[in-house]
Amino acid sequence: PQKKATLQGLLYAWLLHQKAPHAQVEVGFYHLRDLRKGIKWLTDRPLHQADLEPFTRFLQQKLAEIYDPAVPFDQTDDVKRCEYCAFRQMCQR
């Protein structure tokens, strides 16, 4: 949860690089609590395809884990995270 904005930004950059491999992508965020501070950049330079290789490996690993029938699905231990989850009725929380 602490890195969800970073994960989202890297995912968008990765998706863009799938369509435009030579694109230079800058990932930045506006934090609603600190709008006056402007954009908080993920890196100090544009991201290239090679910069996303560690994220690509991470993404492949996570997707393999999700689709591996040998890895059981476990609900989170942090029930507070379920308060706003769209799937909480499905998992009966």
ABEGO torsion letter per residue (X at the ends): XAAAAAAAAAAAAAAAAAABAABBBBBBBBBAAAAAAEBBBABABBBBAAAAAAAAAAAAAAAAAAABAABBBBBBABAAAAAABAAAAAAGX
